[in-house]
C-alpha cells in the first residue's frame, strides 16, 4: 500500500506533524489502541486534514515506514570505520543503531503489531539488517585476521544480528531507553558484540567513544 506523499511545503509540514504525533502515540499505545483523534490533537490539526492525507492509521504507519526505510538505507551507506580499528567500527554501528531506536520506538512497536497479520512488514526490517551486515563485512575485512573464527563473515553477521535484534526487542517492549539509559545500553551492546567476535574488551576506550559520538552528531546521521 503506497501512501500519500505531499508535494508542497505546506502539505509537507502538515504530514510531518502527523508523523511525529503518530510516533509518540504508537510508542505509548501501539496501532490498535491508538486513536486518530489523539494523533490529530497532538499534531495540532483536524480530522478532515488527517483523512485528506491518510485513509487510516495503517496508511499513516506505511508512510512512516517508507520514510524510515529511506533514512535507514542512507545511514547504512554512510556507515564507516571512524578511527581505523575493528572496535571503533563495531561501536559506531552499535551507537548509530541505538540512536535510530530512540528516534523510532513508536515505529518498531507498530511494525511488530502489524506484522502479526502482515509478516512482510517485519521482513522489511530484516532486509535492512542484511544490508547492515553486508556493509559491516566490507568495513571489517581489513581486520578479519583479528577475528578468531574460521568463518569470520558468519560471525560478523551474527554480531550485527545481535546488535539490531536486541535493540528492536527493547523498542517493541518499549523498555530500552527508559530502563537502561542511552549510554548504558550502547556500552552493554558494544561489549556483547565484541565478545561475540571473540575479541577482548578494549581498554581505555573512552576517548574513542567520545570521538565517535561527535561524528554521529553530524547532520548525515540525524
TADAGI-V715793 format. One record per backbone hydrogen bond with DSSP energy under -1.0 kcal/mol. CO is the residue of the C=O (numbers start at 1). NH is the residue of the N-H. E is the energy in kcal/mol with one decimal. If there is no record, write none. Layout:
co = {CO	CO}
nh = {NH	NH}
e = {E	E}
//
This chain:
co = {8	9	10	11	12	13	14	15	16	17	18	19	20	21	22	23	24	25	26	35	36	37	38	39	40	46	47	48	49	50	56	57	58	59	60	61	62	63	64	65	66	67	68	69	70	71	72	73	74	76	80	85	86	87	88	89	90	91	92	93	94	95	96	97	98	99	101	104	105	106	107	108	109	110	111	114	114	118	119	120	122	123	124	125	126	127	128	129	130	131	132	133	134	135	136	137	140	141	143	144	147	151	152	153	154	155	156	157	158	159	160	161	162	163	164	165	166	167	168	169	170	170	175	176	177	181	182	183	184	185	186	187	188	189	190	191	192	193	194	195	205	206	207	208	209	210	211	212	215	218	219}
nh = {12	13	14	15	16	17	18	19	20	21	22	23	24	25	26	27	28	29	30	39	40	41	42	43	45	50	51	52	53	54	60	61	62	63	64	65	66	67	68	69	70	71	72	73	74	75	76	77	78	79	82	89	90	91	92	93	94	95	96	97	98	99	100	101	102	103	104	108	109	110	111	112	113	114	115	117	118	121	123	124	126	127	128	129	130	131	132	133	134	135	136	137	138	139	140	141	143	144	146	147	149	155	156	157	158	159	160	161	162	163	164	165	166	167	168	169	170	171	172	173	175	176	179	180	181	185	186	187	188	189	190	191	192	193	194	195	196	197	199	198	209	210	211	212	213	214	215	216	218	221	222}
e = {-2.5	-2.6	-1.9	-2.4	-2.5	-1.9	-1.9	-2.7	-2.6	-2.0	-2.5	-2.2	-1.7	-2.6	-3.3	-1.8	-1.3	-3.1	-2.0	-1.9	-3.0	-2.3	-2.5	-2.1	-2.2	-2.0	-2.5	-1.4	-1.0	-2.9	-1.6	-2.6	-2.2	-2.0	-2.1	-2.6	-2.5	-2.1	-2.0	-2.9	-2.2	-2.4	-3.2	-2.5	-1.6	-2.2	-2.5	-1.9	-1.5	-1.2	-1.0	-1.6	-2.3	-2.5	-2.3	-2.1	-2.0	-2.9	-2.4	-2.3	-1.9	-2.0	-2.2	-1.9	-2.5	-1.6	-1.3	-2.3	-2.4	-2.3	-2.8	-2.3	-1.8	-2.7	-2.4	-1.5	-2.1	-2.2	-1.5	-1.2	-2.0	-2.2	-1.3	-1.8	-2.1	-2.2	-2.3	-2.5	-2.2	-1.9	-2.5	-2.3	-1.6	-1.9	-2.1	-1.4	-2.2	-1.6	-2.2	-1.2	-2.1	-1.6	-2.0	-2.3	-2.4	-1.9	-2.4	-2.2	-2.1	-2.3	-2.8	-2.7	-2.0	-1.6	-2.1	-2.1	-2.2	-2.2	-2.5	-2.0	-2.4	-1.0	-2.5	-2.8	-1.2	-2.2	-1.9	-2.7	-2.3	-2.6	-2.5	-2.3	-2.0	-2.7	-2.5	-2.1	-2.1	-1.4	-2.3	-1.6	-2.3	-2.1	-1.9	-2.3	-2.4	-1.6	-1.8	-2.2	-1.8	-1.9	-1.4}
//
